[in-house]
Amino acid sequence: METIDKNTIHILDRALKDRRKSIISAFVLAILSKAQKDYKCGYLAEPKRCIVDGIADFTLEKLDNQDKILTFQCKITTKEFALGRTQLKANMINGGYPHGILICGEKTEIYKLDISKDDSVPVFEHEYDNNSQLHELIQFIRDL
């Protein structure tokens, strides 16, 4: 397994300390880059405007055919996860995203949606501790 570079670690440290949503967004972009899910590898990580009605903070699609891969909901702390879960699940259903990630500096929750069924709802799949399981999170995203 490859090592996490010092810049990604610095961004994680800032995400844990600074408590700003923009740093969480930078952390997501660093993770996507490490997972080879950035523009250099044929993916579009599109930031979405974060407003009260729960628009996704990021969506990830393939550049060539616009296949939807996943949607991110960024939060500053886990205290915001209750609202974030509701927002993420709505984004997955309304946007047709098979995977959703709720993330803050401390932890990440992964959700899955069976988009082949109209009545499907997002279900919890896995949780990662970003301090100790960042490699695993990156590998999960890489494998999508």
N, C-alpha and C positions, 0 to 999 in steps of 0.2 A: 504494500500500500504506500502510495507516495506521501511525502511529508507535507504538512500544511506550511506554506511559506510565512515568513515573519510579517509581511504586510497584512495577510489575512488575519493573523493572530492580533496584530495591532488594531485592526478594524473591530474584531470581536471584543477586545478590551475596551475600546471606546464605546461600543454598543452597550456594554455592561455598566460603564461609568457615566457617560454623558447624558443618558436618558433623553435623547432627541430622536424623533422619528426619521429624520434625514440620515442619521448614522445607521439605523436599522436598515434603511433602504440601501445604503452603501454596502452593508454586510450582505444583504441578499445578492447584490450584483457581484460581490467577491465570490460568494458561494457558487453562483451560476458560472462564473468564469472558471473556477477550479473544477466544476462538474462538466466542463466543455459544452455548456449550453448558452453560449453567447454568440454574437454576430459572426465571429470568426469561424464558428462551427455550424453556421446555417440556422441560427435561432434568433428570434426577436423577443427581447425582454422589454415589454412596453410599460412604462410607468403610467398609472392611471391616477386621476385626481382623487384624492381622499376627501370625501365629504360625508356629511351626517348619514346619508342613506346607505352607506356601506359599499361604495364602489371599490373594487379591488385596487390594492396598491401597485401590484405588478401582474401582468399576464405573460405567459411564455407560449410562443407559437413557433412552428417551423417557418422559415422564410420562404421556401420554395412552394409549398402548397397550403400554407396557413392552417395546418392541423393544430388544434388546440392541445397543449400539453398540460399546463397547470396554471393556477392562479394563487397569488400570495396575498395574505392579509398581514401587514406589519403592525406590531404593537410595541410600545415602549417597555412595558413590564407585563408579567403574567397576570397582574390585577385586571388588565384590560381584556383578558382572554374570553371571559363570558360573552361580552358583546362581540368580540372578534369571531368567535365560533359561529354566531348567528349570521354575521356579515359574510364570512367565508362560505358557509353553506349556501346562502342565497346567491352569492357570486358564482359558485359552481353550477347550481341548477340553472340560473338565468343565462349564464354564459356558455353552458355546455362543456365545462372543463372536467375531465375525468379525475384529476388530482388537485388537491388544495393543500396549501401550507399556511399554517398560522405560526408566526415567528416573532420572537423578541430576542434580546441578547442572551437570556438564560436558557430558553428551551424552544423547541419546535414541535408542533403537532402536525401529523400527516392525516389527511382525509381522502377517501376514494369514493367516486360516484360512477355507477354503471350507467353510462350515457346511452346504452342500447335500449333501456327501459324507461318509458315515459314517467312512471310512478316511482322511480328510484330516488332515494335520499342519500346524501353523503354519510358515510360511516367512518368512524375513527379507525385508523389503521396502525399508527405507531407514534411514539413520542421519543424525541432525542434530547439529551442534555447537551447543549452546545459546547460546554466546557470540556466534556469528556468524550463526546460522541460526534464531533464535527466531521471526522473522516467518514463515518457511517452515513451521515446525512448527505454529504457530498456524493458518496457512492450511490445512494438511493436515487438522487436527482440525475446522476450520470446514466443510470440504468433505465430511466424513463424513455 
